[in-house]
Amino acid sequence: MPVVETLTSIENILLQIGPIVSVILIVLGGLAYGMAQTQPSDQRGKYITTAYALIAGGIVVAAITGAATFIASQSTTLITDKPATIVKP
């Protein structure tokens, strides 16, 4: 079924690039937070808000990456009305 193959390919892509994207977002968030400390007080809030958003995005990407196999198997079960047999690479 083409839908199952598509879900499996999306899962594999996410498992490959998810951790890298997550770490990049968290590191960029840390850098933005560090830069915020060097800014005047009227601009500091903008930098800190950006830093928190980057860090939260990194955590969300990490959580989705960790649950990618579960999400793919549940999606396949809902679409095909039978249990999924997704094989990890």
C-alpha positions as CSV (number, residue, x, y, z in Angstrom):
1,M,0.0,0.0,0.0
2,P,1.6,3.3,-1.0
3,V,0.4,5.1,2.1
4,V,2.3,2.7,4.4
5,E,5.5,3.1,2.3
6,T,5.1,6.9,2.5
7,L,4.8,6.7,6.3
8,T,7.8,4.5,6.5
9,S,9.9,6.8,4.4
10,I,8.8,9.8,6.5
11,E,9.7,7.9,9.7
12,N,13.1,7.0,8.3
13,I,13.9,10.6,7.3
14,L,12.8,11.9,10.7
15,L,14.9,9.3,12.5
16,Q,17.9,10.4,10.5
17,I,17.7,14.2,10.7
18,G,15.6,14.7,13.9
19,P,18.4,14.5,16.4
20,I,20.7,16.8,14.4
21,V,18.0,19.4,14.0
22,S,17.2,19.2,17.7
23,V,20.7,19.8,18.8
24,I,21.2,22.6,16.3
25,L,18.0,24.4,17.6
26,I,19.1,24.0,21.3
27,V,22.6,25.3,20.6
28,L,21.2,28.2,18.6
29,G,18.9,28.9,21.5
30,G,21.8,28.9,23.9
31,L,23.7,31.3,21.7
32,A,20.8,33.6,21.4
33,Y,20.3,33.6,25.2
34,G,24.0,34.4,25.6
35,M,23.8,37.3,23.1
36,A,20.8,38.6,25.0
37,Q,22.9,39.2,28.1
38,T,25.1,41.6,26.1
39,Q,22.2,43.7,24.8
40,P,20.5,46.7,26.4
41,S,17.5,46.0,28.5
42,D,15.0,47.2,26.0
43,Q,16.2,44.6,23.4
44,R,17.1,41.8,25.8
45,G,13.5,40.5,25.9
46,K,13.4,40.0,22.2
47,Y,16.5,37.9,22.2
48,I,15.4,35.9,25.3
49,T,12.0,35.2,23.7
50,T,13.8,33.9,20.5
51,A,16.1,31.8,22.6
52,Y,13.3,30.2,24.5
53,A,11.4,29.5,21.3
54,L,14.5,27.8,19.7
55,I,15.1,25.7,22.8
56,A,11.4,24.7,23.0
57,G,11.5,23.8,19.3
58,G,14.5,21.6,19.8
59,I,12.8,19.8,22.6
60,V,9.6,19.3,20.5
61,V,11.7,17.9,17.6
62,A,13.5,15.6,20.0
63,A,10.2,14.3,21.4
64,I,8.7,13.8,17.9
65,T,11.8,12.0,16.8
66,G,11.7,9.7,19.8
67,A,8.1,8.9,19.1
68,A,8.4,8.5,15.3
69,T,8.2,4.8,15.3
70,F,5.1,4.8,17.5
71,I,3.4,7.6,15.5
72,A,4.1,5.7,12.2
73,S,2.8,2.4,13.5
74,Q,-0.4,4.0,15.0
75,S,-1.0,5.9,11.7
76,T,-0.6,2.7,9.7
77,T,-3.0,0.9,12.0
78,L,-5.6,3.7,11.7
79,I,-5.3,3.9,7.9
80,T,-5.3,0.1,7.1
81,D,-7.4,-1.2,10.0
82,K,-4.8,-3.8,10.8
83,P,-1.7,-3.8,13.0
84,A,1.4,-2.4,11.4
85,T,4.5,-4.4,10.7
86,I,7.1,-1.6,10.3
87,V,10.6,-2.9,10.1
88,K,13.4,-0.7,11.4
89,P,16.4,-0.2,9.0
